[in-house]
Amino acid sequence: MVSLMVELVAVDYTAADAEEQFVKSLRDTGFGVLRNHPISKDTVSNIYKHWAEFFNSDEKDQFLFDPEKYDGFFPRAMAETAKGHSVRDIKEYFHYYPWGRCPESLKAEIEAYYAETIKFAATLLGWVENQTPAEVSCLFREPLSNMINGSTQTLLRVLHYPPIEEGVDPGAIRAGAHEDINLLTLLPSANEPGLQVKAQDGSWLDVPCDFGNLIINIGDMLQEASGGYFPSTTHRVINPEGHDSSRARISLPLFLHPRPDVVLSDRHTAGSYLQERLSELRSSDKK
């Protein structure tokens, strides 16, 4: 396992050495944090506000998830159980795809954010490729930024972590320890802290959560494509303590997926890898 720094430090996107420092952080920790990046804080703040209203309304029940397409609203009773865990996460969420369903009043705003963030993600994939040693980049079957061209699989998940109620199962937390499946995950800092990354010694490090930061972590597909050079690091979202437990938390991760036909390695395409992991998650849900 790759050793982690004592703490994660936000990299200034406008700095001359931002590309180098960002990719170094990804390599060392599986995570990179950017400040002064192009994603608008006002846009993120408005999305949090508008979707909090949606989750607190009865409208969400009109968008119950489609088990074939996997879009729409997932209530707490249908939330994920992290691999290796027995208790469902304390969360509900909405899966947004441009081809999927979306409340009409929220569509234009979320559609624009989705397109802008994917465009920025392509820049970050270019950074990763530029900073990858030749003996590793030769493993990439095509340029990393090309892998997402034409993909319809990239998922924007609007997460709502409700206030923690008394009597909640002591084994339940907002998001159990897990790794992401995709290439990169882009996450604007949520309106509450709680995101942690696992260190080599088994301890948990807090990810800088200053509002305006953009948090990026490596997914399993980039780990697979790089032969393990870029680690997909275990992370979780813990329950708040004290008065903060009465506050809801909104989060907006974008899971960047390649086209299904993209070859990740000799053993996997992006499509075969995704299906394997989804099967594992569904098996966990049945236990």
Helices and strands as residue ranges (DSSP letters): E 10-12, H 18-29, E 31-35, H 41-55, G 58-63, E 72-74, G 76-78, E 92-96, H 104-130, H 134-137, G 144-148, E 155-161, E 175-178, E 184-188, E 195-198, E 204-206, E 214-218, H 220-225, E 235-237, G 242-246, E 249-251, E 254-256, H 270-286
